[in-house]
Amino acid sequence: MSVTAEFATAVRRFRLRAGLTQEALAEQSGVSVSTIRGMETGKRRNPQLVSVRQLATALGLRPQEQDDLLSSARAEPAPVPRQLPPELTGFVGRAEALGGLDAVLDGAGTSTVVISAVSGTAGIGKTTLALHWAHRVAGRFPDGQLYVDLRGFDPSGAVMAPGEALRAFLEALGVPSRGIPDDVEAQAAKFRTLLAGRAMLVVLDTPVTRRRSVRCCRALRAASSSSPAATTSPGWSRRRTPAACHSHC
């Protein structure tokens, strides 16, 4: 069992929240200072679950927090989602739109969240373009690619809410169902935490309206510019070809 970065961060965060030094936590938990220090720095490669439970008790963690801490201590590699639907064959043209999306990605700064939108009227191939581009740049995102169809024009009218999309993404990133918060803001915070420092591509397909698309993007946005989001959206423009744009939000 190898300590994970998430586990190391969690131990330190909970200790600081409790207002304890490493020495004070060691005294209260019975876990040595050197072990605690090793857990927080990631140098302790094989934390014993009994020690983790002792820390959880001393820190006064709630049951869900204890479960999360124990889960993060287990040596399970983070899943690498590959959710892009298959690319359609025979894609041709759209060089200008593809170049626009490339420019948004290439121009991303280190502290800016980039949201790329492919917009235009219905039936002009926005999803096809977005998926073609996503497959083309997938190699730049070794930590995975996430995709969701928000069902903006589903005949059943069952439009996907941000919380439903977030839950699906969190599960794809290895979060157990019991570890997913019910509150959308808490889900979004957990999502951003998991994506922090990871190079992942997020594709949001067919939000029902521009306003809803922006709301979804803000809820689903990544924690850093290493994980941009691309969204397809109908009715944003009267142009007959998809447009590439970006916003900082």
C-alpha positions in Angstrom: 0.0 0.0 0.0 1.5 3.3 -1.1 0.4 6.7 0.3 -1.3 8.9 -2.3 -1.0 12.7 -2.7 -4.6 13.0 -1.8 -4.0 11.2 1.5 -1.0 13.3 2.3 -2.9 16.5 1.7 -5.9 15.3 3.7 -3.9 14.4 6.8 -2.3 17.8 6.8 -5.6 19.6 6.2 -7.4 17.8 9.0 -4.5 18.4 11.4 -4.5 22.1 10.7 -8.2 22.3 11.0 -8.0 20.7 14.4 -5.3 23.3 15.4 -2.7 20.6 16.2 1.0 20.5 15.6 2.5 17.2 14.5 3.8 16.7 18.0 0.4 17.3 19.6 -1.3 15.0 17.1 1.3 12.3 17.9 0.6 12.6 21.6 -3.2 12.4 21.1 -3.2 9.5 18.6 -0.3 7.4 19.7 1.2 7.6 16.1 4.8 8.7 16.1 5.8 12.2 14.9 8.1 10.7 12.2 5.2 8.7 10.9 2.8 11.7 10.7 5.5 13.7 9.1 6.1 11.0 6.5 2.4 10.7 5.8 2.1 14.5 5.2 5.1 14.7 2.9 4.3 11.5 1.0 7.6 9.9 2.1 5.8 7.3 4.2 5.0 4.8 1.4 3.1 2.2 3.4 0.8 3.7 6.0 -0.8 1.1 8.3 -4.6 1.3 8.4 -4.6 1.0 12.1 -2.4 4.2 12.3 -4.8 6.0 9.9 -7.7 5.0 12.1 -5.9 6.3 15.2 -5.3 9.6 13.5 -8.9 9.8 12.4 -10.1 9.3 16.0 -7.6 11.9 17.4 -8.6 14.4 14.7 -12.3 14.0 15.5 -13.3 13.2 11.9 -16.9 12.6 11.0 -17.7 9.1 9.7 -17.7 10.2 6.0 -14.3 12.0 6.5 -12.9 8.9 8.1 -14.0 6.7 5.2 -12.5 9.2 2.7 -9.2 9.3 4.6 -9.0 5.5 4.7 -9.9 5.2 1.0 -7.2 7.7 0.0 -4.6 5.8 2.0 -5.1 2.6 -0.1 -2.8 1.9 -2.9 -5.1 2.2 -5.8 -3.9 4.1 -8.9 -6.1 6.9 -9.9 -8.3 5.8 -12.9 -7.6 7.4 -16.2 -11.0 7.9 -17.9 -11.2 7.7 -21.7 -14.8 8.7 -22.2 -14.7 10.3 -25.7 -17.3 8.6 -28.0 -15.8 7.1 -31.2 -14.8 9.6 -33.8 -16.8 9.5 -37.0 -14.8 8.6 -40.1 -14.6 10.8 -43.1 -14.3 14.1 -41.3 -13.1 16.8 -43.7 -12.7 20.6 -43.7 -13.4 22.9 -40.8 -9.8 23.9 -40.7 -10.6 27.4 -39.5 -12.8 26.2 -36.6 -10.2 23.6 -35.6 -7.5 26.2 -35.7 -9.5 28.4 -33.5 -9.9 25.7 -30.9 -6.2 24.9 -31.1 -5.4 28.6 -30.6 -7.5 28.7 -27.4 -5.7 25.7 -26.1 -2.2 26.9 -27.1 -2.9 30.4 -25.6 -4.0 29.1 -22.2 -2.1 30.7 -19.4 -1.0 28.9 -16.2 -3.6 30.5 -14.0 -6.6 30.7 -16.3 -9.5 28.2 -16.7 -10.2 27.9 -20.4 -13.7 27.1 -21.6 -13.9 26.5 -25.3 -17.4 26.7 -26.9 -18.3 25.3 -30.3 -21.5 27.3 -31.3 -23.9 27.5 -34.1 -27.4 26.6 -35.3 -28.7 23.0 -35.0 -27.5 20.4 -37.4 -24.2 21.8 -38.6 -22.0 19.3 -36.9 -20.9 20.9 -33.7 -20.6 17.6 -31.8 -18.8 16.0 -34.7 -16.3 18.9 -34.8 -15.8 18.9 -31.1 -15.2 15.2 -30.9 -12.8 15.3 -33.9 -10.8 18.0 -32.2 -10.9 16.3 -28.9 -9.5 13.0 -30.4 -6.9 15.0 -32.2 -5.6 16.7 -29.0 -6.2 13.8 -26.6 -2.5 13.0 -26.4 -2.0 16.3 -24.7 -4.1 15.1 -21.8 -2.5 12.0 -20.4 -4.6 12.1 -17.3 -7.8 11.3 -19.3 -10.7 12.7 -21.1 -14.2 13.2 -19.7 -17.3 13.4 -21.8 -21.0 14.0 -21.0 -24.1 14.6 -23.2 -26.2 17.1 -21.3 -29.2 16.1 -23.5 -30.1 19.6 -24.4 -32.4 18.4 -27.2 -33.3 14.9 -25.9 -36.8 14.0 -27.3 -37.8 12.9 -23.8 -37.0 16.4 -22.4 -34.8 14.9 -19.7 -32.1 17.5 -19.7 -29.2 16.6 -17.5 -28.6 18.8 -14.4 -25.1 19.9 -13.4 -25.3 17.7 -10.3 -26.0 14.6 -12.4 -23.1 15.3 -14.7 -20.8 16.0 -11.8 -21.8 12.8 -10.1 -21.0 10.9 -13.3 -17.6 12.6 -13.6 -16.7 11.9 -9.9 -17.5 8.2 -10.3 -15.4 8.1 -13.4 -12.5 9.6 -11.4 -12.8 6.8 -8.8 -14.9 8.4 -6.1 -17.3 5.8 -4.6 -21.0 6.7 -4.5 -21.0 7.1 -0.8 -18.2 9.6 -1.1 -20.1 11.9 -3.4 -21.7 14.9 -1.7 -25.4 15.6 -2.4 -24.9 19.4 -2.7 -23.9 20.6 -6.2 -21.4 23.1 -4.9 -19.7 20.5 -2.8 -19.6 18.1 -5.8 -18.0 20.9 -7.9 -15.4 21.5 -5.2 -14.5 17.9 -5.0 -14.3 17.7 -8.8 -11.9 20.7 -8.9 -9.8 19.1 -6.2 -9.5 15.9 -8.1 -8.5 17.7 -11.3 -6.1 20.1 -9.7 -2.7 19.6 -11.3 -4.0 17.0 -13.7 -4.0 17.4 -17.5 -7.6 16.3 -18.5 -9.9 17.3 -21.2 -13.6 17.8 -20.4 -16.2 17.8 -23.2 -19.7 19.0 -22.4 -22.1 18.2 -25.3 -25.4 19.9 -26.0 -26.5 22.1 -23.1 -30.0 23.3 -23.7 -29.4 27.0 -23.7 -26.4 29.4 -23.6 -27.3 30.4 -20.0 -27.4 26.8 -19.0 -24.2 26.1 -20.8 -22.4 28.8 -18.9 -23.9 27.5 -15.6 -22.8 24.0 -16.4 -19.3 25.2 -17.4 -18.9 27.1 -14.2 -20.0 24.1 -12.1 -17.9 21.7 -14.0 -14.9 23.8 -14.7 -11.5 22.5 -13.8 -9.2 23.8 -11.1 -6.4 24.9 -13.4 -5.7 25.6 -17.0 -4.2 22.1 -17.3 -7.8 20.8 -17.7 -9.8 22.8 -20.2 -13.4 22.2 -21.0 -15.0 22.2 -24.5 -18.7 22.6 -24.9 -21.0 22.4 -27.9 -24.0 24.7 -27.7 -26.9 25.4 -30.2 -28.4 28.7 -30.9 -25.5 30.9 -29.7 -24.8 32.3 -33.1 -26.4 32.9 -36.5 -23.2 31.7 -38.2 -23.6 28.6 -40.4 -20.2 27.2 -39.2 -19.1 26.4 -35.7 -17.2 29.2 -33.9 -14.4 28.8 -31.5 -14.4 31.0 -28.5 -13.2 31.1 -24.9 -14.1 32.7 -21.6 -12.3 33.1 -18.2 -14.7 32.1 -15.5 
